Amino acid sequence: MALKRHRLCQRRKALGYSQERLSELLGVERSTVVRWENAETDPQPWHRTRIASALGVTLEALDGMFADVSVAKYRGQAMRDDRDDRASGAARPELLTGLRTFLTGYLTPYAPSALSATEIRRAVGKVHNHYQRASYTSAARLLPDVLGQASAFAEAATGMHRTRAFRLLAAAYLAASKLAAKVGDGDTALLSADRASTAARIANDQALMAVAAYQVACGLIRMPARADEAEQIVRASTDRLASAGPVIDPDLLSAHGSLLLLAAIITSGQGQPKETANFLARAEALASALGSDRNRLWTGFGPTNVAIHAVSAAVRAGNTDRALKIGARLDTSRLPTVLVGRRAQVHIDMAEALMRSAGDRATSVLHLLEAERVAAECVHTNAQARMLLIDLLTMDRRAATPGLRSLAERAGLLA
């Protein structure tokens, strides 16, 4: 009788790791990871902390994964479970095929751009618009051509047009990085963000440089072995911006505020509640200075966005009661209309908080269904939502969680 630690295996796949990749991160043989997942052996105590860090879970949660041993199943299991070890589970890497092809075409010359600066600006804005509306498939389809047009335009620009051209190029790469981070591909998010940073530096645009730093950190967060680097970048960036004194430029203010919110998310996951509260308070002060919920440089920064991140930070910290309390009084109608994905994110966080608190799977699924109604791809593509669905499936009792399996099927998580 074959045994399997399904939750352990699914968590690895949710992060996009093959058994070989996880073994490299942990400094063990692939066969060791195989024996752990097949419930043949248990890890030594000194391995557990590193495993928990690589999988982005607490030691208590990891102990639960190792204790949860069941007979290996194949019917109704998460799609491609055990049959294709390189399947990513929660991640959807196929969505980024065109983007990766563009990014790795180092010797491929750019075709001359047939678009004007105004047309390229509109095209870049359209990609960001699709992303913020959670139309990730549409954004992914447009990105390679938009990046090619923006790259060719920047390469040919001279004189006073050069700065504008590289601003557009930076903005295009920021859209690419956002999409890759949302899907859960840290490597592609990091590469895109780094190119955005280079273009922003050439344009000498400090606000775009700050947003690029934000996206670099987002990419690193998706790579558990490099999470410390994300914190270092965010802290250094916020310190530098704060040392410059009061800012009235709404773009720079929004970029600074977004970095503070990311710092809050990072520290909340590290068990630093005072630091998290400090970052949220600083972001709230900048949001008050901005005056309303706006969308400068496609950040969506403003008072409501601060509250949304407070919910996310509470969930990440395991403070589910606080997350539910803030979420219950959150009014997302104040957000700019285009921020559909941001509205759906609240329901995803609430779903996770409900499941983690009292194990309220039924209400958790209702929030995921509402998130799907608001923005279907935010559930079908968002790595966090897909990981939550995988966790719910491992505990599924069909009578208690109606709608879960059909939702998982629509997300492509069940064969």
N, C-alpha and C positions, 0 to 999 in steps of 0.2 A: 504494500500500500504506500503510494507516494504521498509525502507530506509537503506542505508549503507554508511559508510565512507570507501570505498574500499582501498584508498591509505593508510590510517591509519592502517587498518587491515593487508594489505599486507606487510607494513613495519615491523610490529610486527612479522609476520610469516617469513619474510626474515631473521630476526635475530634468528630464531629458538625458539621464545618465545610462550608459550601458554598464553591464557588470564590470567590463574591463576598465572603463573610465573611473568608476567608483573605486575600484581596487588601486588605481594609480593615485587617486586623491588620498587614500588611506595608507598607502605604502605597504600593501599586502598583495598576495597573488590573487588572480581572478578566481581560482578554484576555492579560495577561502571565502570569498563573497558568495559563490555558488552554494557552498556547504551551509553558510548562515541562512540563506534564503530557503534552502531545502530542509531546514530544521535538523541538519545532521550534527552541527556543532553550535556552540555559543561563543561570542567574542570574549576575549580576555578583558578584564576590567579596564586596562589602560587603553583599549581600543574604543570603548564606548563613548567617551567624550568626543573623540575625533569623528566617529560615525554620526553622532547627534549633530555636530557642527556641519558636517558635509550634507546631511539630509535636512538641515534647517528645522530641527525639532528639539524639544526639551529632553533631558535624560529620562524623565518620567514617561513621556510619550514613547521614547525609544524602547523602554522596558516593556511597555504595552505591546509594541510591534513584535518584539521577540517572544512574548508570552502567547501571542495570538497565532497558534499553529492549527492548521486544518488540513483535511484531505484535499489534494490537488484536484481542481475541477477544470473543465474546459467548456461546457455548455453555459452560455450566459455570462462567462467571465469577461473582465475588461478586455477590449479588443486587442488581439494579438498577444495576450498575456502568455508567456512561456514559449510561444511559437515563434516570436521574432523579438529577441532580446534587445535589439536596437530600436524598437518602437519607443517613442518618447512618452506615451501615456497622456499626460496633461498638455505637453507642448505640441504645437502644430507646425513643425519645421517646414512642411511642404508649402506653406503659405509664402515663405520667403525665398523660394527658388530663384525667381527672377531678380530679386534684390541681391542675393549672394552672387549670382552670375555677373551682375554689373560690378559689384565690389571687387571681385577677384580678376576682372579683366584688365590687369595692370598694363599690358602692352597693346590693348585694343584702342585704336585712335577714336576720338569723338567725332561723330558726323557734325558738320557745320550746323549751328542752330538756325532754324528757319523762323524762330520766334523773336519778337521784340522783347525788351525788358519788361514792359507792361504785361505782355502775354505770359512770360515766364513767371512773373509775380502772381498772376492769377492761377497758373497751373500749380505752383507751389502751395498757394492758399487752398486750392481745391483738395490737394492731398491731405493737408492738415484738417480740413473740414470733414473729409471722409473719416479720418481717424477719430476725431472728436465726436462724430455721430456714431461711432462704433461700427462703421462700414469698413471693416479691416480688409476684406477681400478686394473691395474696390480700390482702397489705398494701395494695397500690394500690387495690383495690376497696373496702376498708374506710375508707381515709383521709378522703375527702371528708365522709362522714357523721360520723365521729368528730371531725374538726376543727370541723364545724358544731355538734355537740352541746357540745363543750368551749368553743367561742367564745360560744355562747348562755348557757351556764352562768356563764362568767366575766363576761359583760356584765351579768347580773342579780344577781350575788353582791354582798353588802354585809357590812360588819362583819367579824367574825372568819372568815367563810367566804370572803372575797375572796382572801386569801393562798392558801388551798388551791386555789381555783378557777384562779388564774393559774399555780400550779405544774403543774396538770394540763394547762392550755393549752400551757405551755412544753414539757412532755413530748410532747404530741401533735405540735407543730411540729417537735420534734427527730426524731421518727420519719419525718416527711415529708422532712426534709432528708437524713437517712441514705439513704432510698430513692432520692431524686433524685441524690445523689452516686454511689451504687452504679451507677445506670444510666448516669451520665456527663453529666447535665444540670447544669452548674455554676450557671447562672442560677437555676433553680428551687431548687436546694440552698441557694444564698445567700439568696434571698428567704425561704425557710422558716426558715432558721437565724436570720436577723435578727429575724423575728417571735418566734421562741423566746426570743431574747435580751431582747426588750422585755417579754415576759410574765414571764421570770425576774427581771428588774429590778423589776417591779411587785410580785412576790412576795417580793423581797429575799432570794432564794435564791442564795447565792454558788456552790454546787456546780453548780446548773443553769446559771448564767451562764457558768461555766467550760466546761461541756459545749457550750453554745451557741457559745462562742468557737471551740471545736474544730470544730464543724460549719460555722461561717462559713469557717474556713480550708480545710476539705474542699471547700466549694463553689468557693472561689477557685483551688484547685489544679486543678480541672477547667477553668479558664479560663487558658490559658498566658500570656496577656498580663498577668494579674494575679497571677502566682505569687509575686512579691516581696511583695505585700500579705499573702499567706498566712503567709509567714515572719515578717513583722513582727508580725502578730497573735499568732502562737504564741509567739514570743520574749517579747513584752510580757506575755502572760498567764502564762507560766511564771515570769518574773521577779517578777511581782506576787505570785503564790502562794508562791513561795519566800521572799519578804521578810516574809511573815506569820508565819514561824517554823514549828516542828513542828506537824503536824496529826494529830489522832487520829480525826476524823470520817471514816468509811469512804467516804462519798459524795464529799467534797471530795478525799480522798486519791486515789480512783479517777479523778476528773476531772483532777486534776493529773498523775497518771501517764499518762493517755491523751494529754494535751497534749504531754508529753515524748516519747512514742512518735511522735506526728505530727511533732514537731520533728526527730526522728531520720530519719524518712522523707524529709522535705524536704531536710535537709542532705546526706543520702546522695546524692540526685540532683544536688547542686550540687558534688560532688567535695570535700566537707569531712569526711574520715574522722575526724579528731580530734574535731570537733564532734559527729558522729554517735555516736561511742563514748561521749562525755561524756553525751549525752542518754539513751542506752540504760542507762548505769551509774546515772544518777539515777533512771530509771524502775524499774530493778531494785531499788534501795534502797527505793523506795516500795512495790513489790510485796512485798518481804520484810517490811516493816512491816505490810502488810495481812494477810500470813500465809498466804494461799491464793488459788486462782483463784476469783474471785467475779464478780458481775454487777451491781454497784451502779450505779444509774441507767442500766442497760443498756449499760455500757461493756465488760463482759467482761474488765476489767482484773485482772491477777494475774501470777504468775511465768511461766506458760505463754504468756500473751499477749505478754509481753516477748520471749520467744524467737521467737514467730511474727513479730513486727515486726523482729527482728534478721535473719530470713531475707529479709523484704521489703526491708529497707534494703540488704542485701548485693546483692540482685538489682538494685535501682535504681542502686546504685553500680557495677554491672558486675563485682562481685567474686563471680563465680558459684561458684568453688571453696568460698568461705566459706559461701555460701548452701546449697550441697549438703551441706556438712559439718554445719552446724547442723540442717538439715532432716532428715538421716538419723537423728539421735538425739532428735528432737522427739517427745514423747509427748502427743498431744492428748486422750487419754482423761481427763486431769486437768481438762479444761475443764468448766464447767457443761453439762449435757446439752443445753440449748436452743441452744448456740452451734454449730449445724450448719454455718452458713455460714463460720464462722471455721476449722473443720476443713477444709472444702473449699478455703479460701484457701491453705492450705499446699501442697496439690497443684498449684494454679495457679501459685504462685511457683516450685515445684520444676520444673514444666513449662517455665516461661520460662527458668530457670537452665540447664536441660539443653540447650535449643535455642540459647541464647546462648553456651554454653561450647564444647562440641565439635560443635554442630550435630546433637545426638542427637534427631532428629525422632521416631523410633519410640518411644523411652522418654518423650519429652515428651507425645506423644499418649496414652500409657498413663496418665500422671498426670492428664491432662485427663479421660480416661474414668473414672478413679477419682473425680475431683472431681464428675463428673456423677452417678456412682452415689451418692455421699454427699449431694449437694444439686444436683439437675439444673439448677435455675434459677440457681445460682451460676455455671454455665458459659454457659447460654443467655442470661443477662441481664447479668452482670457485664461492664462495659466492658473491663476488662483481659483477661479470658479471651477475649472476642470479638476483640479486637485481636490476641491471640496466635494465634487460629485463622486470622485473615486472613493473618498473616505466614506461618504454616505452609502455607496453601493456595498462596501464591505460589511456594513451593519444593517443592510436592508431587510426589513420585514414588510412585505408588500402591503399588508393590511394597514400598517402604521404610516407608510410613506407613499400614498397614491401619487402617481404622476412622476415619481423619481426615475423609473426605468425608461419611460418614454422620453423624458428630458435627456437622459444619458444617451439614448439612441440618437436623438437629434443632434447631440454634441459629438457623435461619432465615437463614443466610449464603449459601446456595446456592439458586438458583431450582429 
